[in-house]
Amino acid sequence: MASKHEAFWQHSSFALVGNSASKGFPTLTYQALRKQGKKVFPVDPSVAEIEGDATYPDLKALPETVAAAVLEVPNEETAEWVGRAADAGIERIWIHMNRDTPQALALAEERGLEVHKGTCAVMYVTPDPTYHSIHKWINKLMGAY
């Protein structure tokens, strides 16, 4: 049976939100989800394209509602993007490790969002051995996977 974190990645469509102007876009997660055949939309208001794909400036600009969003933005932007996800009808969000803030978590709870936090997305979406595999092994050992 899949853990709560593993189940998050079983959805068919995702928005990946980044801000390349101040922190790198989550390209490893983006690439891995595309490789798995998922429908993935890059959302980054600071650049016109990611990996050759046109970006969207906001979640409301997406051509369809996605099942989940991954937020890997600077901490000072996390709460704002949590609100934007809720406004766009996205009910499930993954806040990349060390990007959650008390304000973002309170807003997510207030808006009724399912939140995944405290861990790195890459260890769930990349099947090939990487240094993220070490995180996966440790989290499995600790029962946090």
Secondary structure, DSSP 8 states (H G I E B T S, - for coil): ---HHHHHTTSSEEEEEEBTTTB---HHHHHHHHHTT-EEEEE-TT-SEETTEE-BSSGGGSSS--SEEEEE--HHHHHHHHHHHHHTT--EEEE-TT---HHHHHHHHHTT-EEE-SS-THHHH--S--THHHHHHHHHHHT--
